[in-house]
Amino acid sequence: MSEFQFVEKEVQQIDQLLAQNYIFTNITEDLEGAYVTFMNEETKDEIILHIKMAESRKYFSSKLHEQLNK
């Protein structure tokens, strides 16, 4: 799979969770990427995504910024 395809897949996963009323609750970064914890505001269900690609990490950072400025 190409780098573009990896980024596209990770961005789609982020968008899908945000569309399902999940919000960012925790982010842990290391040399392997970022572990992003999402929580559904209604069900309190948590999902952790491992975001590996730098472009995807930039994307979730912009979405987090949007969430914090609502």
Secondary structure in CASP SS format (residue, H / E / C, confidence):
PFRMAT SS
TARGET T0000
AUTHOR 0000-0000-0000
METHOD secondary structure of the structure
MODEL  1
M C 1.00
S C 1.00
E H 1.00
F H 1.00
Q H 1.00
F H 1.00
V H 1.00
E H 1.00
K H 1.00
E H 1.00
V H 1.00
Q H 1.00
Q H 1.00
I H 1.00
D H 1.00
Q H 1.00
L H 1.00
L H 1.00
A H 1.00
Q C 1.00
N C 1.00
Y E 1.00
I E 1.00
F E 1.00
T E 1.00
N E 1.00
I E 1.00
T E 1.00
E E 1.00
D E 1.00
L C 1.00
E C 1.00
G E 1.00
A E 1.00
Y E 1.00
V E 1.00
T E 1.00
F E 1.00
M E 1.00
N E 1.00
E C 1.00
E C 1.00
T C 1.00
K C 1.00
D C 1.00
E E 1.00
I E 1.00
I E 1.00
L E 1.00
H E 1.00
I E 1.00
K C 1.00
M C 1.00
A H 1.00
E H 1.00
S H 1.00
R H 1.00
K H 1.00
Y H 1.00
F H 1.00
S H 1.00
S H 1.00
K H 1.00
L H 1.00
H H 1.00
E H 1.00
Q H 1.00
L H 1.00
N C 1.00
K C 1.00
END
